[in-house]
Amino acid sequence: MSTRTLISPAQLARPRGKVLYWVTFGVVVTVFTVVFLGPMYWMISSGFKDTQEVVRTPPTLVPDSFEPENYSRAWDVMDLAGLLGNTLFYAFGALAFQLVLDVAAAYSLSKLRPVFGKAILGMMLATLMIPATVLVVPQYLTVLDVPVFERNLLNTPWAIWLPSVTNAFNIFLLKRFFDSIPKELLDAAAMDGASPMRTLRSIVLPISRPILGVVSIFAIVGVWKDFLWPMLTLPDPSKQTLNVGIYSLSNGVPMNVLIAALTMASLPTLIIFLIFQRNIMSGLTAGGLKG
């Protein structure tokens, strides 16, 4: 069965068709490159400008002044080392809880078939339709006075970790991948005497590395980019995350130094995406086919 395209192979084989194709391709690539990389270039280059040049209108494409010490000033003045350490601690703690609890929930819903499993999954997915801002108040009241335990979790890592565990989207991704694992493979393990926990540990997890990588990236980036929730639950400046700390210390800081700090704060997640973008796409599509 042949696939119809906008330009037929016969037209594309002609010299005029080839020229038109490559011109269109070049224009599209150039436009998308400018749209997506333009703001990033402006942010990085503005970190090298002096204070007057940063606010100049129209802005300069190439910095007239070159002040790389803005980045070292931002690192010291805004205590980026401490804020970065806090953010990494919160991010990898949230990752550990999600890998343990979300994997257990997804495996149970996919392979253990609990009673009312479909209803539970449906209710979990229904939470994705609720705007995150609507949940801020009840979540804040919960961490302010945890039911049963009667503990105040403000200014503790638990205020970041516990809400991040209930991630219905990650559970859905994991369940979809587990559904694609052949049932015969798990039946063979059961016939050899493997318990469900042993099957999960020795068979399911080793072949689930792509989707576990995706969930790990989502967990880290989710904590890294969050602003409102850490600002509410971590009022202590020594325990704040990178985004909240930069916002809190931005008053009185020159614009070029602030932009340099924002550039350094955004680089880790950008590097993670560039390194693992192939893993992200393969993990998202890994559960699409069964076999």
Residue, then its C-alpha position, 0 to 999 in steps of 0.5 A: m500500500s503506497t502512502r500519499t504525500l504532499i509532493s509526489p515522488a515524481q515531482l520530487a525527482r525533478p530538479r525544480g521539485k528538489v530545489l523547492y523541497w530543500v528551500t522549504f526544508g531550510v526555511v522551516v528548520t531556520v524558523f523553528t531554530v530561531v523560535f526555540l533557541g532565540p530566547m535561550y541565546w538572549m538569556i545566555s548572552s545577556g549574562f555577559k552584558d553590563t547593566q546598561e546594555v541589558v536594558r538597552t532598547p533595541p537589544t544588542l544581538v552580540p554583547d558590546s561589553f563582555e563580562p564573564e565575571n557576572y556568572s561568578r558574581a551570581w554564583d557567590v551573591m545568590d548562593l547558588a551552590g547551597l540552593l543547587g544542593n537543596t534542589l538536588f536533595y529534594a529532586f532525588g528524594a522525590l525520585a526515590f519515592q516515585l520509583v518505589l511507590d509508583v512502580a508498586a502501584a503500576y505493577s499491582l494494577s497491571k499484573l496483580r489485578p486487584v479488586f476494583g483495579k479499573a475503578i482505582l485507575g480511572m479515579m487516578l486518571a481523573t485527577l489529571m483533569i484537576p488543575a494543579t492550582v486547585l489542589v494547592v490549598p488542601q495540600y498545604l493544609t494537609v502538610l501544615d497538620v498531617p492527619v492522624f500523625e498531627r505533624n507540621l511538615l513545613n520546612t522539611p523535605w517531606a513537604i516536597w516528597l510526599p505530594s510528588v509521590t501521587n503522580a497519576f501520569n507516571i503511574f499510567l506510563l508505568k502501567r502501560f509499559f507493564d501491560s506490554i510485557p508478555k504474560e507468558l514470560l511472567d507465567a514461566a517465572a511463576m512456574d519456576g517458583a518465583s513470587p510476584m515480588r521476585t518476578l518484579r525484581s528479576i524480570v520486570l524491572p530489568i526490561s523496564r529501564p526505558i520507561l523507568g528512565v522517563v519517569s526518573i527524568f519527569a520526577i527530577v524536572g518536576v521538582w526542579k521547575d516547581f516554584l509555587w509549592p516550594m515557596l509556600t512550604l519552605p519559607d526558611p531561606s536556607k532550605q529553599t530550592l533554586n527557583v525560590g531562592i533566586y526569586s527571594l534574593s533578586n531584589g537589589v541584584p543587578m539585572n545582568v547578574l540575575i540573568a546569569a543566575l537564571t541561566m545557570a539554574s536552567l542549564p542542568t535540566l536542559i543538559i539532561f534533556l539533550i543527553f536523554q532525549r532519545n531515551i525519553m522518546s523510546g520510553l514513551t513509545a515502548g508500551g505502544l506495541k505488545g509482543 
